[in-house]
Amino acid sequence: MKEIKISTTATVYNDVSELSTEDRMLMEKAVDARKKAYAPYSKFNVGAALLLENGEIVLGNNQENAAYPSGLCAERVAIYYAGATYPGVKIMKLAISASSSITKVDKPVGPCGACRQSLSEYEIKQKQSFPLIFMGEVGEIVKTESLLSLLPFSFDSSYL
C-alpha cells in the first residue's frame, strides 16, 4: 500500500478591491451576469465571465427548469457558448459569483462537480490551465491558477 498527499494552493482576497484591475473587471461582469440568472426554483443565482485569448468576454448564468435536471449552471452555459462561438480560442480566466434571494452568500462559491468536470475538459483540450476566481455575493474571493487544482484525479479522454 502507498499513501499519497494531495494539496492545492489558492489565494484568498478579502474583497474585490484587492483584485487586479483585470480580475476585478471580470468579476464585475460575472456579477452582472448573475443578476440576469433564471433561478425561480432555487433562488440561487450564479454568474460566470470567461476571458478569452482574443479579448472577448463570454458570459453565462444559471438557467433553471421545472424539470430540474434540464437546467444548466452558469459555468457550463459560458464555456459551451465560448466553445460554440469561438472554437479553438483559448480561455484565459474565469470569474464566478453567486447570490441568493433567501440568504446572504458571504463565502466563495466554487464550481459544482459537473462544472468542474466540464471545465477540466477545456483546460486539457487547450493544453493550458486558466485561473478561476470565485466569490459569493460579498466577502472573500478565492483564486486558483487551474481548474485541475480543484479536481484531483480528474477523468479525461486518456481513460477512454
C-alpha positions as CSV (number, residue, x, y, z in Angstrom):
1,M,0.0,0.0,0.0
2,K,1.1,3.5,-0.7
3,E,-0.3,6.7,0.6
4,I,-0.1,10.0,-1.3
5,K,-0.8,13.5,-0.2
6,I,-2.9,15.8,-2.3
7,S,-2.6,19.6,-1.8
8,T,-3.6,22.7,-3.6
9,T,-2.8,26.3,-3.4
10,A,-5.2,29.2,-3.6
11,T,-5.0,32.9,-3.0
12,V,-7.8,34.4,-0.8
13,Y,-8.6,38.1,-1.1
14,N,-10.7,40.0,1.5
15,D,-12.9,41.7,-1.2
16,V,-12.9,42.8,-4.8
17,S,-10.8,45.9,-4.1
18,E,-7.8,43.7,-3.6
19,L,-8.1,42.1,-7.1
20,S,-6.1,43.3,-10.1
21,T,-7.8,45.6,-12.4
22,E,-8.4,42.8,-15.0
23,D,-9.7,40.4,-12.4
24,R,-12.0,43.0,-10.8
25,M,-13.4,43.9,-14.2
26,L,-14.1,40.2,-15.0
27,M,-15.7,39.7,-11.6
28,E,-17.9,42.7,-12.2
29,K,-19.1,41.0,-15.5
30,A,-19.8,37.8,-13.6
31,V,-21.9,39.8,-11.0
32,D,-23.8,41.5,-13.9
33,A,-24.4,38.0,-15.5
34,R,-25.5,36.7,-12.1
35,K,-28.2,39.4,-11.8
36,K,-29.8,38.1,-15.1
37,A,-29.9,34.4,-14.0
38,Y,-33.1,32.5,-14.3
39,A,-33.4,30.7,-10.9
40,P,-37.1,30.8,-9.8
41,Y,-36.8,27.5,-8.0
42,S,-33.6,27.5,-6.1
43,K,-33.4,31.3,-5.7
44,F,-29.7,30.8,-6.1
45,N,-28.2,33.0,-8.9
46,V,-24.8,32.3,-10.4
47,G,-23.0,34.3,-13.0
48,A,-19.8,33.5,-14.9
49,A,-17.5,35.5,-17.1
50,L,-14.8,33.9,-19.3
51,L,-11.9,36.0,-20.7
52,L,-10.8,34.5,-24.0
53,E,-7.4,34.8,-25.6
54,N,-8.9,37.1,-28.3
55,G,-10.1,39.6,-25.7
56,E,-13.7,38.6,-25.9
57,I,-15.6,38.1,-22.6
58,V,-18.3,35.4,-22.7
59,L,-21.0,35.5,-20.0
60,G,-23.2,32.8,-18.6
61,N,-25.7,32.4,-15.8
62,N,-27.7,29.5,-14.4
63,Q,-30.8,28.6,-16.2
64,E,-33.3,26.5,-14.2
65,N,-36.2,24.5,-15.4
66,A,-39.2,22.9,-13.5
67,A,-37.8,19.6,-14.6
68,Y,-34.6,20.2,-12.5
69,P,-32.1,18.0,-14.5
70,S,-32.9,20.1,-17.6
71,G,-31.3,23.3,-16.2
72,L,-27.7,24.3,-16.7
73,C,-25.1,26.0,-14.4
74,A,-23.6,29.4,-15.3
75,E,-20.1,28.0,-15.9
76,R,-21.3,25.4,-18.4
77,V,-23.5,28.0,-20.2
78,A,-20.5,30.2,-20.6
79,I,-18.0,27.5,-21.5
80,Y,-20.3,25.8,-24.1
81,Y,-21.2,29.2,-25.6
82,A,-17.5,30.0,-25.9
83,G,-16.7,26.6,-27.5
84,A,-19.6,27.0,-30.0
85,T,-18.9,30.6,-30.9
86,Y,-15.1,30.8,-30.6
87,P,-13.8,27.3,-31.3
88,G,-10.1,26.9,-30.7
89,V,-9.8,30.2,-28.9
90,K,-8.1,29.7,-25.5
91,I,-9.8,30.5,-22.2
92,M,-7.5,32.8,-20.2
93,K,-9.5,33.3,-17.0
94,L,-12.9,32.5,-15.4
95,A,-14.8,34.6,-12.8
96,I,-17.8,33.2,-10.9
97,S,-20.2,35.0,-8.5
98,A,-23.2,33.6,-6.6
99,S,-26.1,35.1,-4.6
100,S,-29.4,34.0,-3.1
101,S,-32.6,35.8,-2.5
102,I,-33.1,33.6,0.6
103,T,-29.9,34.2,2.4
104,K,-26.7,36.3,2.1
105,V,-24.0,34.3,0.4
106,D,-20.9,35.6,2.2
107,K,-18.3,32.9,1.3
108,P,-16.8,31.9,-2.0
109,V,-18.8,29.5,-4.2
110,G,-16.7,27.3,-6.4
111,P,-18.0,25.3,-9.4
112,C,-20.1,22.2,-8.8
113,G,-18.8,18.8,-9.6
114,A,-20.4,18.7,-13.1
115,C,-18.9,22.1,-13.9
116,R,-15.5,21.1,-12.7
117,Q,-15.5,18.1,-15.0
118,S,-16.7,20.2,-18.0
119,L,-14.2,23.0,-17.3
120,S,-11.4,20.5,-16.9
121,E,-12.1,19.1,-20.4
122,Y,-11.4,22.6,-21.8
123,E,-8.3,23.1,-19.8
124,I,-6.9,19.7,-21.0
125,K,-8.1,20.4,-24.6
126,Q,-6.3,23.7,-24.8
127,K,-3.2,22.3,-23.1
128,Q,-3.1,25.4,-20.9
129,S,-4.5,26.0,-17.5
130,F,-6.6,29.1,-16.6
131,P,-7.2,30.8,-13.3
132,L,-10.6,30.6,-11.6
133,I,-11.7,33.5,-9.4
134,F,-14.9,32.8,-7.4
135,M,-16.9,34.6,-4.7
136,G,-20.3,34.7,-3.1
137,E,-22.3,37.9,-3.1
138,V,-19.9,39.6,-0.7
139,G,-16.8,38.7,1.3
140,E,-13.7,36.8,0.5
141,I,-12.7,35.8,-3.0
142,V,-10.7,32.7,-3.9
143,K,-8.3,32.5,-6.9
144,T,-6.8,29.3,-8.1
145,E,-4.3,29.0,-11.0
146,S,-6.0,26.0,-12.5
147,L,-9.3,24.2,-12.5
148,L,-7.4,20.9,-12.1
149,S,-6.2,22.1,-8.7
150,L,-9.9,21.8,-7.6
151,L,-10.4,18.4,-9.2
152,P,-7.6,15.9,-8.3
153,F,-7.8,12.6,-10.1
154,S,-9.8,14.1,-12.9
155,F,-11.4,11.9,-15.5
156,D,-10.3,12.7,-19.1
157,S,-10.1,11.1,-22.5
158,S,-6.9,9.1,-21.6
159,Y,-9.3,6.7,-19.8
160,L,-11.4,6.0,-22.9
